[in-house]
Each structure stands twice: as structure tokens, then as C-alpha cells.
């Protein structure tokens, strides 16, 4: 058995903090892109490689917050390599460098295989188990929550949309969907409330889009609990009419001062349930 490689050592600048007053998820993914590229270099690839492996799936569990000024580092290793399936899986762990606390884990499934023997980085992964999250019903009510044209600045090492570019757009879609059931920015400001995510499950259905493509995102509500919500987003290319990626987000209605989940008002919960059930009405 091998060992982890430290792939990123970084920090949380104030401009990378969101309205929930902690490290923005898209910037986690920007660092995960760097961590993955570091491992790909170890595996025999270069950033300019035409056969650079692409992401098939990401499972992220956010466990402890990183806030403005915190310093952190990422350790990465190889969980498994499956030549028959044509995939391999990296494991990334984000630690608070001051406290040593494990803050976030990511299982990162890539298409392809390493070009070099990665036994020195083969690890025994102890990340959280994946809970079963059924897909939304086919007749779910999908709402338009995002559209734009991709810029060259959004592209990653491969010349295709970077992981952080996906998450910036999914995060915006998430906020638009929240707005549709009453969890608006003014509601959050006046009540000191945020939507704090604790799990991401992202799947890729085709090659990532390139600069100049028009993309659209549609979203629905998949679960409404007392304090929790599951919101699901689908991104597609209007340019090529192909599905691109989907993201399931689990999060909580968070009291920003107590830093704890807080029960949602009935009015907000009922409006979210209306969206979730709208496609089931006959």
C-alpha cells in the first residue's frame, strides 16, 4: 500500500467567501482541479496532453467549514484503477492546516488509465459512504435556472470547461431555484440565514463544453425535510443539444450566527414541496 501525496497548499482569501460566510464551493473545485492535475502529472500526463483524462463523477462530502483567512492543504491518492471499466478513482482530502481537522473529502472518478504504475500512491480510502439518492421522477418540474455563453477564461487545462466553471454555474442555478420557492437573498439577509451544502454528487454525461458554447441549466427540488433540502440540476448544451452534466446538492437551512441547521418556515417548505410535486399533478 502506498501513501498520499500533498497536491495543494493554499488558503481562503476573503474574496473567495460566499454569502454563507465560508469558502465558496466553486473554489474548492478550483483547488480540486489543481490537485487532480498534480496526480495526472505523476501518472504520466502533461497539462497539454490531447488524451488528458476527463472527469466521469465526483462525490464530495463537506464536513467542517473553512472560513476567510483559514489555511488548508489537500492530500491526494489513488483509490482504485479498473482497466476493464476504463476508469480510475482519486481520493482528495482537505485539511485545515492550523487545526488538522479533516474538512472535506472527494472521490474523483476519471475516464482512462494511468500511464505509469501508481502503486506508490495507492491508498486505503476511508471516506464516507454514499447514501442512496434516487433520481428525480421523470415527470419532475424542471425550471430554467441558468444560461450563458462560455468564455475562454472559464476553460481548464484541457481547453474544456473547468470543474470550478461547472460549480460556479450550478451554484448560480441553485440560488435561482431557492429564489423560486422563497429562500431569496433578501429573506436570507434579513433573517441571517444561508443554504449550506454538505454533499455534492456530480455526473458527466458527455465531454465537457468548450469556449463559445451556449449552455443552459434546469433545476428541480428532489427532497424537502425539516431543515434539509435536496436540489438537482441538469446542464446541457444548446449549441449541440447534448446533455453535459448533472449535480445533486444536499444542504441545510442554516442559522448564520449559531452555525447550525434551523427549521424552515412552513411557507418556504410548502412552496419547495409545490415545485417538487408539480410534475405529479394530473
Residue frames as qw, qx, qy, qz and C-alpha x, y, z in Angstrom:
[[0.000, 0.888, 0.460, 0.000, 0.00, 0.00, 0.00],
 [0.438, 0.408, -0.003, 0.801, 1.27, 3.45, -0.90],
 [0.239, -0.515, -0.427, 0.704, 0.74, 6.87, 0.67],
 [0.216, 0.907, 0.352, -0.078, -0.93, 10.20, 0.00],
 [0.496, 0.193, 0.123, 0.838, 0.78, 12.98, -1.93],
 [0.018, -0.705, -0.302, 0.642, 0.28, 16.58, -0.83],
 [0.446, 0.446, 0.565, 0.532, -1.06, 18.16, -4.02],
 [0.015, 0.762, 0.198, 0.617, -2.20, 21.64, -2.93],
 [0.408, -0.433, -0.459, 0.660, -1.28, 24.01, -0.12],
 [0.035, 0.523, 0.345, 0.778, -3.45, 27.10, -0.18],
 [0.047, -0.254, -0.556, 0.790, -5.72, 29.43, 1.80],
 [0.083, 0.714, 0.688, 0.101, -9.13, 31.11, 1.82],
 [0.161, 0.058, 0.013, 0.985, -8.92, 34.77, 0.73],
 [0.253, 0.384, 0.492, -0.739, -11.85, 37.00, 1.66],
 [0.454, 0.385, -0.274, -0.756, -12.96, 37.30, -1.99],
 [0.421, 0.077, -0.860, -0.279, -13.48, 33.52, -2.20],
 [0.068, 0.209, 0.819, -0.529, -16.04, 33.50, 0.63],
 [0.142, -0.420, -0.687, -0.576, -19.77, 33.31, -0.17],
 [0.388, -0.515, -0.055, -0.762, -22.95, 34.64, 1.44],
 [0.853, -0.415, -0.310, -0.066, -22.89, 31.76, 3.92],
 [0.225, -0.887, 0.369, -0.162, -19.58, 33.28, 5.13],
 [0.727, -0.362, 0.555, 0.180, -17.42, 30.27, 4.30],
 [0.193, -0.364, 0.700, 0.583, -15.22, 29.03, 1.44],
 [0.654, 0.410, -0.068, -0.632, -17.19, 29.02, -1.81],
 [0.857, 0.018, 0.515, -0.011, -17.74, 25.53, -3.23],
 [0.709, 0.702, -0.013, 0.066, -16.60, 26.55, -6.71],
 [0.113, 0.825, -0.526, 0.175, -13.20, 27.45, -5.27],
 [0.722, -0.297, 0.619, -0.087, -12.98, 24.07, -3.57],
 [0.857, 0.380, 0.344, 0.056, -13.38, 22.64, -7.06],
 [0.394, 0.872, -0.276, 0.092, -10.78, 25.02, -8.49],
 [0.269, -0.658, 0.692, -0.128, -8.32, 23.57, -5.96],
 [0.820, 0.010, 0.564, -0.093, -9.53, 20.02, -6.69],
 [0.732, 0.681, -0.010, 0.005, -8.71, 20.66, -10.37],
 [0.137, 0.810, -0.551, 0.149, -5.17, 21.55, -9.37],
 [0.579, -0.394, 0.688, -0.190, -4.90, 18.52, -7.08],
 [0.879, 0.295, 0.366, -0.080, -6.11, 16.22, -9.86],
 [0.571, 0.786, -0.229, 0.066, -3.68, 17.75, -12.35],
 [0.186, -0.710, 0.662, -0.151, -0.84, 17.14, -9.91],
 [0.727, -0.119, 0.666, -0.118, -1.80, 13.47, -9.74],
 [0.799, 0.577, 0.160, -0.062, -2.18, 13.27, -13.52],
 [0.264, 0.830, -0.488, 0.056, 1.39, 14.56, -13.90],
 [0.435, -0.448, 0.767, -0.145, 2.54, 11.78, -11.56],
 [0.790, 0.212, 0.555, -0.150, 0.56, 9.36, -13.76],
 [0.540, -0.033, 0.597, 0.592, 2.50, 10.38, -16.87],
 [0.300, 0.780, 0.489, 0.249, 0.32, 13.09, -18.43],
 [0.283, -0.053, -0.030, 0.957, 1.03, 16.74, -19.17],
 [0.226, 0.542, 0.412, -0.697, -1.44, 19.64, -18.94],
 [0.360, 0.507, -0.333, -0.709, -1.35, 19.99, -22.75],
 [0.206, -0.073, 0.961, 0.172, -1.89, 16.27, -23.41],
 [0.472, 0.015, -0.433, -0.768, -4.58, 15.59, -26.01],
 [0.644, -0.209, -0.720, -0.153, -5.51, 12.41, -24.12],
 [0.058, -0.258, 0.579, -0.771, -5.79, 14.05, -20.71],
 [0.178, -0.366, -0.911, 0.071, -8.31, 12.02, -18.66],
 [0.289, -0.400, -0.140, -0.859, -11.68, 13.65, -18.09],
 [0.263, -0.082, 0.702, -0.657, -13.94, 13.52, -15.06],
 [0.337, -0.255, -0.826, -0.373, -16.78, 10.99, -15.00],
 [0.566, -0.658, -0.464, -0.179, -18.09, 11.50, -11.48],
 [0.169, 0.391, -0.496, 0.757, -17.43, 13.48, -8.29],
 [0.609, -0.610, -0.499, -0.088, -18.70, 12.66, -4.81],
 [0.224, 0.416, -0.371, 0.799, -17.92, 15.39, -2.27],
 [0.544, -0.663, -0.514, 0.040, -18.79, 15.49, 1.42],
 [0.091, 0.629, -0.239, 0.734, -18.30, 18.80, 3.24],
 [0.656, -0.374, -0.619, 0.216, -17.70, 18.08, 6.93],
 [0.394, -0.663, -0.253, 0.584, -16.23, 21.20, 8.55],
 [0.293, 0.943, 0.159, 0.027, -16.20, 24.80, 7.39],
 [0.577, -0.037, 0.057, 0.814, -13.24, 26.74, 6.08],
 [0.014, 0.934, 0.332, -0.133, -13.69, 30.47, 6.62],
 [0.365, 0.882, -0.111, 0.276, -11.91, 33.63, 5.49],
 [0.115, -0.814, 0.525, -0.221, -8.22, 33.58, 6.41],
 [0.872, -0.255, 0.413, -0.062, -8.05, 29.82, 7.04],
 [0.196, 0.598, -0.728, -0.273, -5.13, 27.93, 5.55],
 [0.903, 0.026, 0.344, -0.256, -5.60, 24.43, 4.17],
 [0.040, 0.483, -0.800, -0.354, -3.87, 21.67, 2.28],
 [0.887, 0.197, -0.026, -0.416, -5.03, 18.76, 0.12],
 [0.334, -0.357, 0.864, 0.121, -3.67, 15.22, 0.18],
 [0.770, 0.356, -0.171, -0.502, -4.45, 13.01, -2.82],
 [0.347, -0.297, 0.886, 0.085, -4.09, 9.34, -3.59],
 [0.478, 0.112, -0.674, -0.551, -5.34, 6.59, -5.89],
 [0.687, -0.136, 0.467, -0.541, -8.30, 4.67, -4.52],
 [0.756, 0.130, 0.641, 0.027, -8.56, 2.19, -7.39],
 [0.203, 0.466, -0.563, -0.652, -7.74, 1.51, -11.04],
 [0.706, 0.252, 0.626, -0.212, -10.18, -0.52, -13.15],
 [0.065, -0.326, 0.651, 0.682, -8.74, -1.22, -16.63],
 [0.157, 0.347, 0.902, 0.203, -11.81, -3.25, -17.61],
 [0.080, 0.822, 0.521, -0.217, -14.15, -0.33, -16.93],
 [0.454, 0.510, 0.153, 0.715, -11.64, 2.18, -18.29],
 [0.266, -0.873, -0.048, -0.405, -11.74, 4.28, -15.12],
 [0.578, -0.030, -0.555, 0.597, -9.63, 5.11, -12.10],
 [0.383, -0.840, -0.328, -0.201, -10.55, 6.88, -8.89],
 [0.335, 0.366, -0.404, 0.769, -8.62, 9.54, -6.99],
 [0.478, -0.714, -0.497, 0.120, -9.28, 10.44, -3.37],
 [0.224, 0.523, -0.165, 0.806, -8.73, 14.02, -2.18],
 [0.499, -0.637, -0.523, 0.267, -8.77, 15.12, 1.47],
 [0.109, 0.723, -0.037, 0.682, -8.90, 18.79, 2.51],
 [0.614, -0.427, -0.491, 0.446, -7.41, 19.61, 5.93],
 [0.156, -0.972, 0.006, -0.174, -7.43, 22.81, 7.95],
 [0.664, 0.406, -0.414, 0.472, -3.67, 23.38, 8.25],
 [0.154, -0.579, 0.424, -0.679, -3.96, 25.09, 11.63],
 [0.698, -0.305, 0.380, -0.525, -6.18, 22.58, 13.43],
 [0.057, -0.242, 0.959, 0.137, -5.50, 19.43, 11.43],
 [0.586, 0.297, 0.570, -0.494, -9.26, 18.89, 11.07],
 [0.233, 0.167, 0.816, 0.503, -10.50, 16.97, 8.04],
 [0.276, 0.373, 0.152, -0.873, -12.84, 19.42, 6.33],
 [0.718, 0.465, -0.042, -0.516, -13.83, 17.84, 3.01],
 [0.511, -0.174, 0.800, 0.262, -13.37, 14.64, 1.05],
 [0.599, 0.546, -0.169, -0.561, -13.78, 14.00, -2.67],
 [0.673, 0.023, 0.709, 0.208, -13.94, 10.75, -4.65],
 [0.299, 0.704, -0.258, -0.590, -12.94, 11.74, -8.17],
 [0.772, 0.161, 0.602, 0.122, -13.60, 9.19, -10.93],
 [0.123, 0.656, -0.430, -0.608, -11.64, 9.70, -14.15],
 [0.893, 0.414, 0.102, -0.143, -12.03, 8.10, -17.56],
 [0.545, 0.678, -0.477, 0.124, -8.97, 6.26, -18.82],
 [0.912, -0.312, -0.131, 0.231, -6.00, 4.72, -17.04],
 [0.310, -0.853, 0.321, 0.273, -2.69, 5.97, -15.61],
 [0.695, 0.635, -0.336, 0.023, 0.30, 5.74, -17.92],
 [0.237, 0.496, -0.737, 0.394, 2.62, 4.88, -15.05],
 [0.589, -0.305, -0.731, 0.160, 2.40, 2.45, -12.16],
 [0.232, -0.656, 0.087, -0.713, 0.71, 4.39, -9.35],
 [0.754, -0.328, -0.559, 0.109, 1.29, 1.83, -6.58],
 [0.381, 0.044, -0.412, 0.827, 3.26, 4.40, -4.56],
 [0.242, -0.104, 0.119, -0.957, 0.02, 6.41, -4.27],
 [0.553, -0.291, -0.694, -0.358, -2.44, 3.53, -3.86],
 [0.170, -0.291, 0.522, -0.784, -4.33, 4.26, -0.65],
 [0.183, -0.394, -0.894, 0.114, -6.83, 2.64, 1.67],
 [0.154, -0.396, -0.175, -0.888, -9.70, 5.12, 1.35],
 [0.185, -0.362, -0.793, 0.453, -11.71, 5.87, 4.48],
 [0.180, -0.094, -0.123, -0.971, -14.09, 8.44, 3.07],
 [0.512, 0.134, 0.515, -0.675, -17.80, 8.48, 3.89],
 [0.329, 0.264, 0.885, 0.196, -20.19, 6.02, 2.29],
 [0.198, -0.067, -0.374, -0.904, -22.50, 7.27, -0.42],
 [0.423, 0.295, 0.652, -0.555, -26.14, 7.40, 0.63],
 [0.277, 0.366, 0.789, 0.408, -28.62, 6.27, -1.98],
 [0.187, 0.486, 0.119, -0.846, -30.14, 9.34, -3.67],
 [0.514, 0.444, 0.716, 0.161, -32.77, 8.31, -6.19],
 [0.164, 0.100, 0.356, 0.914, -33.00, 10.46, -9.31],
 [0.376, 0.271, 0.247, -0.851, -35.93, 12.86, -9.56],
 [0.599, 0.406, 0.680, -0.116, -39.02, 11.41, -11.19],
 [0.389, 0.189, 0.570, 0.698, -39.12, 11.71, -14.96],
 [0.005, -0.753, -0.501, -0.426, -42.15, 13.98, -14.72],
 [0.417, -0.540, -0.293, 0.670, -40.45, 16.32, -12.22],
 [0.199, 0.955, 0.221, 0.020, -40.99, 20.04, -12.75],
 [0.672, -0.080, 0.115, 0.727, -37.71, 21.33, -14.24],
 [0.041, 0.961, 0.194, -0.191, -37.28, 25.12, -14.10],
 [0.600, 0.603, -0.065, 0.521, -34.89, 27.26, -16.16],
 [0.562, -0.791, -0.067, 0.232, -32.22, 28.46, -13.73],
 [0.383, -0.644, 0.373, 0.548, -29.20, 29.33, -15.87],
 [0.744, 0.556, 0.281, 0.241, -27.98, 30.21, -19.33],
 [0.094, -0.883, 0.267, 0.374, -24.82, 31.80, -20.71],
 [0.772, 0.589, -0.216, 0.102, -22.04, 31.55, -23.28],
 [0.836, -0.411, 0.056, 0.358, -18.76, 30.03, -22.12],
 [0.148, 0.951, -0.270, -0.034, -15.66, 32.21, -22.24],
 [0.709, 0.420, -0.490, 0.284, -12.05, 31.15, -22.87],
 [0.068, -0.547, 0.569, -0.610, -11.27, 32.25, -19.28],
 [0.798, -0.260, 0.247, -0.484, -13.62, 29.52, -18.00],
 [0.892, 0.268, -0.360, -0.058, -11.60, 26.72, -19.57],
 [0.741, -0.589, 0.317, 0.051, -9.29, 24.39, -17.68],
 [0.376, -0.520, 0.668, 0.377, -6.08, 22.56, -18.57],
 [0.517, 0.196, 0.796, 0.246, -7.79, 20.53, -21.30],
 [0.049, 0.004, -0.403, -0.914, -9.33, 23.53, -23.08],
 [0.385, -0.484, -0.693, -0.371, -12.76, 22.44, -21.85],
 [0.415, -0.724, -0.021, -0.550, -14.88, 23.85, -19.03],
 [0.220, 0.329, -0.758, 0.519, -13.02, 23.54, -15.72],
 [0.380, -0.403, -0.815, 0.170, -14.61, 21.84, -12.70],
 [0.116, -0.388, -0.389, 0.828, -14.86, 25.21, -10.97],
 [0.213, 0.063, -0.352, -0.909, -16.68, 26.60, -14.02],
 [0.416, -0.332, -0.797, -0.285, -19.32, 23.90, -13.68],
 [0.366, -0.470, -0.679, 0.430, -19.79, 24.62, -9.98],
 [0.009, -0.207, -0.079, 0.975, -19.97, 28.41, -10.39],
 [0.376, -0.080, -0.480, -0.788, -22.88, 27.87, -12.80],
 [0.503, -0.357, -0.784, -0.063, -24.57, 25.18, -10.74],
 [0.266, -0.334, -0.536, 0.729, -24.26, 27.42, -7.65],
 [0.183, 0.102, -0.103, -0.972, -25.95, 30.27, -9.50],
 [0.489, -0.203, -0.675, -0.514, -28.69, 27.88, -10.66],
 [0.420, -0.328, -0.776, 0.338, -29.10, 26.73, -7.06],
 [0.060, -0.280, -0.326, 0.901, -29.65, 30.31, -5.92],
 [0.352, -0.007, -0.373, -0.859, -32.20, 30.93, -8.68],
 [0.516, -0.278, -0.784, -0.203, -34.10, 27.79, -7.65],
 [0.295, -0.328, -0.638, 0.631, -34.02, 28.89, -4.00],
 [0.118, 0.130, 0.015, -0.984, -35.43, 32.23, -5.06],
 [0.427, -0.143, -0.615, -0.648, -38.34, 30.45, -6.77],
 [0.573, -0.456, -0.679, -0.049, -39.53, 28.89, -3.52],
 [0.354, -0.887, -0.164, -0.247, -38.94, 31.93, -1.34],
 [0.744, -0.482, 0.024, 0.462, -35.41, 31.45, 0.02],
 [0.426, 0.840, 0.076, 0.327, -34.44, 34.74, -1.59],
 [0.524, 0.261, -0.309, 0.749, -31.35, 36.85, -0.94],
 [0.231, -0.533, 0.123, -0.804, -33.46, 39.42, 0.96],
 [0.850, -0.423, -0.182, -0.258, -35.00, 36.65, 3.10],
 [0.853, -0.035, -0.308, 0.420, -31.54, 35.32, 3.90],
 [0.291, 0.401, -0.249, 0.832, -30.09, 38.75, 4.72],
 [0.413, -0.540, 0.044, -0.733, -32.97, 39.85, 6.94],
 [0.887, -0.383, -0.035, -0.255, -33.08, 36.53, 8.84],
 [0.150, -0.686, 0.711, -0.038, -29.33, 35.77, 8.94],
 [0.879, 0.081, 0.451, -0.131, -29.94, 32.53, 7.06],
 [0.186, 0.578, -0.664, -0.435, -27.87, 30.66, 4.46],
 [0.967, 0.152, -0.027, -0.202, -28.11, 27.48, 2.42],
 [0.206, -0.675, 0.707, 0.033, -25.13, 25.40, 3.49],
 [0.854, 0.268, -0.375, -0.242, -24.29, 22.36, 1.36],
 [0.562, -0.538, 0.621, -0.095, -22.90, 19.17, 2.84],
 [0.649, -0.004, 0.729, 0.218, -22.90, 16.83, -0.16],
 [0.440, 0.604, -0.320, -0.583, -22.31, 17.08, -3.92],
 [0.660, 0.043, 0.727, 0.184, -22.80, 14.24, -6.37],
 [0.359, 0.704, -0.218, -0.572, -21.90, 15.31, -9.92],
 [0.728, 0.131, 0.638, 0.214, -22.10, 13.10, -13.01],
 [0.124, 0.555, -0.413, -0.711, -20.83, 13.89, -16.50],
 [0.751, 0.370, 0.506, -0.208, -22.83, 12.64, -19.47],
 [0.722, 0.630, 0.115, 0.262, -20.61, 13.79, -22.36],
 [0.607, 0.124, -0.104, 0.778, -17.36, 15.62, -22.99],
 [0.179, -0.660, -0.316, 0.658, -17.14, 19.00, -21.21],
 [0.407, 0.861, 0.294, 0.083, -18.19, 22.02, -23.28],
 [0.593, 0.035, 0.107, 0.798, -15.73, 24.39, -24.90],
 [0.048, -0.453, -0.092, 0.886, -15.50, 28.17, -25.23],
 [0.238, 0.114, -0.442, -0.857, -18.30, 29.65, -27.31],
 [0.254, -0.318, -0.895, -0.180, -20.90, 27.03, -26.44],
 [0.444, -0.374, 0.039, -0.813, -24.29, 28.19, -25.18],
 [0.303, -0.099, -0.921, 0.224, -25.26, 26.21, -22.10],
 [0.521, -0.450, -0.112, -0.717, -28.50, 26.03, -20.16],
 [0.134, 0.050, -0.890, 0.433, -29.30, 24.68, -16.71],
 [0.602, -0.398, -0.312, -0.618, -32.65, 23.41, -15.45],
 [0.081, 0.221, -0.786, 0.572, -33.36, 22.53, -11.85],
 [0.645, -0.436, -0.440, -0.449, -35.89, 20.88, -9.56],
 [0.400, -0.503, 0.561, -0.522, -36.49, 20.10, -5.89],
 [0.620, 0.101, -0.768, -0.127, -35.96, 16.42, -5.02],
 [0.551, -0.362, -0.687, 0.305, -36.35, 16.41, -1.21],
 [0.186, -0.646, 0.103, -0.734, -37.78, 18.73, 1.44],
 [0.572, -0.258, -0.702, 0.337, -37.11, 17.98, 5.10],
 [0.370, -0.834, -0.358, 0.198, -37.49, 19.92, 8.33],
 [0.248, -0.832, 0.213, 0.448, -34.13, 21.68, 7.89],
 [0.417, -0.279, 0.689, 0.523, -32.73, 19.98, 4.77],
 [0.632, 0.644, 0.036, -0.430, -33.21, 20.25, 1.03],
 [0.580, -0.100, 0.652, 0.477, -32.02, 18.27, -1.96],
 [0.421, 0.774, -0.010, -0.473, -31.82, 20.30, -5.16],
 [0.707, 0.038, 0.599, 0.374, -30.93, 18.72, -8.51],
 [0.235, 0.783, -0.177, -0.548, -29.59, 20.48, -11.59],
 [0.776, 0.247, 0.496, 0.302, -29.07, 19.40, -15.21],
 [0.005, 0.727, -0.287, -0.624, -26.77, 21.26, -17.58],
 [0.732, 0.365, 0.530, 0.224, -26.97, 20.90, -21.33],
 [0.238, -0.275, 0.372, 0.854, -25.51, 22.49, -24.44],
 [0.504, 0.676, 0.311, -0.438, -27.99, 24.46, -26.52],
 [0.186, 0.670, -0.536, -0.478, -25.30, 24.61, -29.22],
 [0.205, 0.266, -0.913, -0.231, -25.07, 20.84, -29.67],
 [0.760, -0.211, -0.157, -0.594, -28.33, 19.70, -28.00],
 [0.698, 0.035, -0.695, 0.170, -26.44, 17.23, -25.80],
 [0.659, -0.741, -0.092, -0.090, -26.71, 16.69, -22.03],
 [0.360, 0.676, -0.495, 0.409, -23.49, 17.67, -20.27],
 [0.281, 0.123, -0.770, 0.559, -23.66, 17.17, -16.52],
 [0.550, -0.639, -0.373, -0.388, -25.97, 16.82, -13.53],
 [0.202, 0.290, -0.620, 0.701, -25.46, 17.79, -9.90],
 [0.592, -0.604, -0.513, -0.145, -27.34, 16.66, -6.79],
 [0.127, 0.445, -0.422, 0.780, -26.88, 19.05, -3.84],
 [0.567, -0.584, -0.577, 0.072, -27.81, 18.21, -0.26],
 [0.210, 0.342, -0.279, 0.872, -27.86, 21.18, 2.08],
 [0.300, -0.565, -0.689, 0.340, -29.44, 22.73, 5.14],
 [0.106, -0.858, -0.201, -0.460, -31.28, 25.91, 6.05],
 [0.661, -0.055, -0.406, 0.629, -28.50, 27.38, 8.23],
 [0.310, -0.937, -0.150, 0.064, -28.60, 29.88, 11.10],
 [0.575, 0.635, -0.222, 0.466, -25.56, 32.00, 10.24],
 [0.211, -0.745, 0.398, -0.491, -24.96, 33.14, 13.81],
 [0.803, -0.364, 0.414, -0.224, -25.39, 29.78, 15.56],
 [0.241, 0.502, -0.782, -0.280, -23.75, 27.99, 12.57],
 [0.301, 0.059, 0.934, -0.186, -26.37, 25.26, 12.97],
 [0.113, -0.321, -0.761, -0.553, -29.31, 23.99, 10.88],
 [0.250, 0.179, 0.421, -0.853, -32.56, 25.80, 11.60],
 [0.362, 0.451, 0.814, -0.052, -36.09, 24.62, 10.85],
 [0.078, 0.172, 0.460, 0.868, -37.52, 26.14, 7.68],
 [0.395, 0.202, 0.289, -0.848, -40.67, 28.27, 7.89],
 [0.553, 0.332, 0.754, -0.121, -43.78, 26.42, 6.73],
 [0.477, 0.792, 0.077, -0.372, -44.33, 28.91, 3.91],
 [0.134, 0.686, -0.652, -0.293, -40.90, 28.24, 2.45],
 [0.327, -0.144, 0.934, 0.015, -41.15, 24.48, 2.88],
 [0.575, 0.487, 0.600, -0.269, -44.60, 24.29, 1.29],
 [0.448, 0.799, -0.163, -0.367, -43.50, 26.30, -1.75],
 [0.010, -0.525, 0.827, 0.199, -40.50, 24.00, -2.22],
 [0.442, 0.115, 0.881, -0.124, -42.84, 21.00, -1.99],
 [0.572, 0.665, 0.249, -0.411, -45.09, 22.55, -4.64],
 [0.327, 0.704, -0.544, -0.317, -42.15, 22.62, -7.07],
 [0.189, -0.300, 0.935, 0.000, -41.17, 19.07, -6.13],
 [0.412, 0.287, 0.842, -0.197, -44.71, 17.76, -6.69],
 [0.385, 0.553, -0.041, -0.738, -45.78, 19.97, -9.60],
 [0.318, 0.343, -0.746, -0.474, -44.94, 17.36, -12.22],
 [0.004, -0.085, -0.989, 0.119, -47.01, 14.73, -10.42],
 [0.398, 0.383, 0.433, -0.712, -50.31, 16.54, -10.70],
 [0.329, 0.249, 0.836, 0.361, -52.70, 15.21, -13.26]]
